[in-house]
């Protein structure tokens, strides 16, 4: 199997990150992974990129976690792809993973997208060939001001059913029910912020997707196998 992490944060960009991009990639390489998608918190989430004033400066800060991870991955022989975690309806904590994008897209096609509706954001991701995954839709946590909204009919491409950051297995089971109810493919992500929590929940393939676009297509088509470690409550 070829294993991929699709939900990973770095210390360089995410304010809640506890390990450097280099150390995170080293942990995944040691555990035999083929690739990692870096999905740091975007400017409408818990991100260092929220501090600069201009959009370009914000994006310069945002991409530094990915850039450090990509450099490390290239040196180690680990595929590293670019993504982001977008928080809608802030501060509710309604989160989405945008996959299949390029860093340069943020500087032009996504200017001030932190002010968009989630529908506008998804449309733009799709226009650029990417996919959107609903992340941990039923998580309950102190940083969330309210339970995230259910949005039946929203054109997401998959649901992160198993999330390593969820403290209760119930949240994962509720997400699974939602995916079944809405007929969406399912994925799993570690939602890791430090090396100690890498590779708890992830996806795999019998054949390695040729590139990032093929990886996203496989997720969208429901071809990803799920690896999940149940929560110890």
N, C-alpha and C positions, 0 to 999 in steps of 0.2 A: 504494500500500500504506500501511497504518497500522501503524506500528512501536511496539512496547512492550518495555520492559526489565522483567523479572520478578525480577531478583536484584541488589539494589543496597544497599550499606551507606553509612552516614554517620558522619562524625567525631563527631557529637554523642552517638551511642548506642553504636556498635561501637568497642571499644578498638583494633581494627586499622584503623579508618577513617582515611584520610589527607586527605580533602577534606571541606569543609563541605557540608551539605545544599543550601544555596543554590548553591554552585559546581557541584555534581553536576547539579542540575536545569538550570542554565544550559547545561552541556555537552550535555545531551540535547536541550534546546530548539534549540540551535545546529545539532545534527546532524539535525534534522527529525523527531524522535520525537513521537508523539501522546501517550504516557503512560509513566509509570514506577511500578512497585510497589516501595516501600521495604521491604526485608526485613532489618532490622538483627538482629544476634545477640541472642538472648533471654538471660534470666538464667542459663540452664544452658549458655551459650556464652561467648564472649570479649566480654563486654558490661559497660559502665559500670553498667548497671542491677543488676548482681549485688552492688554494694557496700552500698546502704541495707539497714536491718534489716527494716522493715515491708513487706508486699506492696504496699500503695498507693504507698509511696515508691519502691519498685523500678519500679513501672509508670509513675510520673511521670517518672522518668529515661528509661525505655525509649521512651516515646512522643515524646520531645522531638526526636529525629531526624526522625521522620515529620512532626511538627507544623511544623518549620522547612522541610521539603521541600514540604509542602502550601501553606504561605504563599508560598513562592517560586514554586511552580507556578501558583497562582492569579494571581499578578502577571504571569507570563510567558505565560499561556495554555497551560499544560501540565497534562494530567491527572496527578494523583498519588494513588495508592491505598496502603492500609495492609496490610502483611504482616509476617511475622517468620520468622527462621530458628531452628528448634528443634533442639537437640542432644540426641539420645537416647543412652543407654549411655555417658554421659560418663566418662572423657575420650577415648573411642574416636574421636570425630569423626564419628558417624553423624548426618547432618543432613537436615532436612526443611523445606521451605518451606510455611508455612500462609498461604493466600491467601483473600480473600473475607471477612475479618473486619473488625470495627470496633474502634477503640482501646478503647471503653468495655467491650467484652466481657472484656478482660483483668482488670478490677477485680472482676468478680463470677463469671463462669462459668469463669474459668481460675485461680482462687486456688490457689497452691501447685502449679501444674501441672508445675513443674520436677521434682517428685517422682513424677509419673505414669509408667506404662509408655507406650511409643509407641502401643500399641493404644488406651489410654484417651484419649490426646491426639487421635488421629485421630477417634475416635468423637465427641468434643466439637466438633471443628472441623466435622465433617459435620452434627452436630445444629444448628449455627448457620448452616448453609448455605454453608460454605466448602469448599475443596478442599485436599488435601495432595499436594505434589510431592516425590519423593525427590531430594535434591540430590547431585550429583557422587558417586554411590555407590561408585566404585572408585578414588577419589583416594588417593594415597599421599603423606604429608607428615610433616614432623618433629613437628607438634603432635598428630598422631594416634597414640594408644598402640598401636593394632592395626588391622588391616584391618576395615573396616565389615562387618557381617554381611549376608549375603543373607537376605531374608525373603520367600520365595515365599508368596503368598496374603495378604500384608498389604494391606489395602484402600486403598492409595494411589490417587490419581487420575491421575497422570502421572509420568514420569521425566525429570529434567533430563539429557538425553543429552549435550548440548554445553554445556560450562561454560568461561567465559573464564579462570577461575582455575586450571584444570588445566594442569600443566606438561608433560604428555605426551598426545599424541593417542590413545595406547592406552587411557587412562582413559575417554575419550569413546566409543571403539569398544566397550569392554566394557559401558558403560552402554546403548549402542544394542542390543547383543545381549540384555541383560537385559530391556529394554522389549519387544523382539520376543518373547522367550521367555515373558514374563508377559502379553502382549497389552495393554500400556499405551500410551496416547498419549505422544508425545515433545514436549519443549520445550527451549529454549535460554536461557541466562542469562549475562550478563557476569560475575556475581559480583564486581562492581567495588567497590573501596575508595578510588579516587581518580579524578580527572577524566581522567587519561592512559589509563585502561583502560576507559572507558565505551564502550558500543556495540561490543563484540567479538563477542558471541553474544546473539541476541535473537529475538523472534517478531514476526510480522506478519499482517495480515488484509486481504483485499480490500475488506471493508466494516468500518467502525469499530464495535466492540461498543458498544451504547447506554449501558451503565453497567458497574460493576464486576462485578455478578452475571452479566451477559451475557458479559463477558470470561472469567470463570472457567468458565462453561458451555461456551464455545468451546474452551477448553483441554481440558476434560474430554471433550468430544466429538471431540477430535483434529482440530480445524479450524485450528489455528495453523500457519502457514508458518514454517520455520526459516531463520535467517540465521546462518552459522557461519564463522569465520575459523580455518582449521587452524593448529595450533600449529607454531611454528618450533623444532624440537628440534636 
